Amino acid sequence: MYLGDEMKVYWDLLFLLNFAFDFILLLAVSLVLRRRSKIKRLFLGAFLGALSIFLLFISINSIELFIIKFLVSVIMCLVSFSFKDLRYFIRNMLYLYMTSIVLGGFLYFLNIEFSYKQTGLVFYHNGLSINFIVLIILSPIIVFLYVKQALMLKNNYSSYYDLNIYFKSGSIVNLTAFLDTGNKLVEPITKKPIILVSKNMLKDISMEKTFPVSYNSLNNSGIINCIIAECINVVGLGIKKNVIVGISEDKFFIDGVDCILNTKLMEELC
């Protein structure tokens, strides 16, 4: 097909590229959200999404084009992941657009880097466009790295909790806690689980009633000073009374964490 006398459009190539792009996006969403959708559903969703490429050759305004593309993305999500509830559907849509922005941003950046030259503040086209090449070769790599990072963050941050510790003195400490499956410390006599809190977070708490507790772990053993909290509130899970708080002299090397929760204690809450 020709547009005017100069521009030639290959419908089949545009369709295949759009199909590949949509399939990569849907596959990424399925992996990140663990939807376990069948490949044939993703293929069908990508096929329906690829049909939107023909909208470029229809005389409609930008608002109408945006509305139609949004409706197409809704259909893609429904076909690929079905509909279970509104929250499920919204998360699918949100991650589809987020992944699209990440991949589209990379393509735009690489196209600017390789297709344009800069003289001062002036950019001009260099005659080399790598959009098609990047889409075919680099897009799966870009999305793979994005999915890998997203899954890692999702797995890590699913172990984060908001924690409120209430002491008998009336003091309240609000912390960001992390569930470390390696923390199985218990007080030897009562067998009560021990949570670990960074010492600098307890600087305003009276240490007159601390007591030593011996511990043995896989790599080392020693004694840790502890204090009994009246109760703790793991936001979203529940409240536990008379919890032993171990005062950690060492800094936690986990992003933004002030407290290490105990596996046994969390099992009791759940």
N, C-alpha and C positions, 0 to 999 in steps of 0.2 A: 504493500500500500504506500502511496506517495501523498505527502502533504505539501502542496505547492509544487515547485520544480526541483527542490534541493533535498528535502529531508525524506529518507526512506525509513519506514517503520516495519520491523519484523514482529508481527503479532505473536507468533509461536515462541520466539526468543523471550519477549517481554513476559509472556504468560508463564513460561518455565522458570524464569528468574524470580518472578513474584511468588510462584508456587514454592520454590526452594526456600525463599526468605520466610514465608509464612509457616512452612513446615518446621524450620529450625526454631522459630519463635514458640510454636505450640509444643514442640518437644522439650524445649527449655523449661516452659511453664510446668509441664507434666513431671519433669525430673525434680525441679525445685520444690513443688508442692506435693510431690509423691502421689500424683493422681492415678498412676498405673493405667493410663488409658491405652487402649489397643492401638497399634500402629495404623490399622485401617481407618479408625476414627480420626486420627491426626491427619492422615492423608486426605480424607474427605473434607475435614475442616480447612486444610490448606488449599484444596482444590476450589472450594467455594470462595475462600478469601482471594485467591488468584484471579477470579472472575472480575474483581473490582478494577483490574487494570484497564478494562475496556471503558470505564467511566471517564478516562482521560480524553476519550475521543467523542464524548457526548457534550453538547452545549448546555452546561448547567453552571450556575454561579458557585462561588466558593463555599457559601453557607450550606447549600444543598449538597455539595460534594462531601462536606464534613459530616453532615447528618447521615448520608448514605454509607460512608465509610465506617461510621460508628455502628450503624445497624449491622453492617457486614461483620465487624469484629464481635458483636453480640452473637450472631449466628455461628461464627467460628468457634466461640467458647462453648455454646450450647451443644453443637455437634460433636466437638472433641471431648468435652468433659461431662456432658449432660447437665441436668439441673437438680440439685438436692435441696438447697435452701438458698435464701437471698445472700447470706454471708459467704457461702461457698462460691456462688456465682460472682460476687463482687471481688473476692480475692483472686479468682481466675482472671477477671478483666484487668484488675490492677497489675498483676504480675505480667500479663501479656503486654500492656503498655510500657511498663518499666523495662522489660527486656527489649522491646522494640526501640525505646529511647537509647538504651545502652548500645545496641548493635548499630542503630542508625547514626548515633553520635560518632562511633568509631569509623564508620564508612565515610561520614562527612569530613572528619578530621584527616583521614588518610588521603581523601580526594583533594582536599585543600593543600596538603603537604606535597603531594606528588604532581598535581595537575596545574598548580599555579606557581609563579615566581613572584618575588617581592623586591621592589625597588623603593626603599624608604617606607612610606606608608601606602604605597600603591601596589596592588596585586593585579597581575594579568595572567591570562590563560596561557599555559605552556604547550597546549596541543596534545597532552597525554591524559587520558581519563582511565582510571583503574577501577571504576565502580564494578564492572562486570567481573573482572578478575578477582577483586577482593571478595565479592559476594560468593563466588564459587569456591575459592580456595581458603580465604581467611575467615569467613563468617562462622563456619563450624568451630574453628579454633577459638575465636573470640567468645562465642557462646559457651563453649566448653569451659573456658577459664571463668566466665561469669557464673555458670552453674556450680562449678567447684567451690568458688568463693562464697556464693550464696548459701550452699548447703553447709559449709563449715560454720558460717556465722549463725545460721539457723540452729544448728546442733548445739553450738556453744551458748547462745543467748537463751535457749530454751531451759538452760540450767540456772538462769539468773532469777532471783526472787527479791522482792522488797521485804525487809525484815524490821520489825519494831521490837525492841527489848525493853521491858519494864522492870526496874529494880525496886527493891523494898524501900529504898530511900526516897522514892518518888520520881527519880530521874528516868527519862525515856531517851533511848538512843535509836535513831533511824539509820538503817544501813542497807547497802546493796550486798546481798549474799549470793554465794555460788555453791551449788550442790556438787561436791567432789566425792565421787564414789570411793576414793581412796581413804576418806576420813571415816574410820570406824572406831575412833577413840571412845572408850567407856571408862567410867570410874570403877576401879577394881572391886570395891566392896558392894556398892549398890547396883553396879552394872548399868548405870544411867549413861546415855550418850552425851558426849561433850561437843559443843560447837566452838569454833575458834574465832576470836575477834581480835583484830589488830589493836595493839596497846594504845596507839595514839587516838583511837576512837573512844577510849574509856578514860581519858585524862580528867574528865570532870566527875568521874564516879569514885566514891570513897573506897579505898583499897584495904580498909582496916579488917574486913572480914574475908580476906582471901585465904585460901588453903592450898597446899601443894598436892598434886596428883601425879603419881608415877605412870609412865606409859611405855609401851613397847610397840614398835611398828616394824615394818618389813626391813627398813634400812637403818634405823637407829632406835635408841631408847633414852629416857631421861625423865625429868620432872617439870611439870608446867603448873604455874599458879592459876588457880581458878576462883570464880566467884559465882554464887547462885543467884540467878535472876528470878524475880517473882513469877514472870511468865514471858513468853515470846509470842509474837503474832507473825506467822509467815503469811503475808497477804495473799488471799485467794485460796489458802489451804486450811488454815485454822490456828488455834491457840494451844500452846503447851505450857503447863505450869511447872515451876521449880526446875528450871533447866540449868545445867552446869555450863558456865561460859569459861572457856579456856582463854587466857590472856597471852596472845602470841607476840613474842618479842621481834619476830621476823616479819618482814614486809611480804604481802601477798603479791606474787608476780602474775596476777590475772587482771585484765583490763577493768578498772573501776570497782574492784571487789574489796569489801572491808571485812567480810565474814565468810568462813567456810562452814557450811552446814554439814550435819552428820547423816549418813545414810540411814542408820537405824531410827533416828528421830523422825526423818521424813517418812519412813515406812509407818511409823506410829500415827503420824498426822493423816496419812492417806488411808 
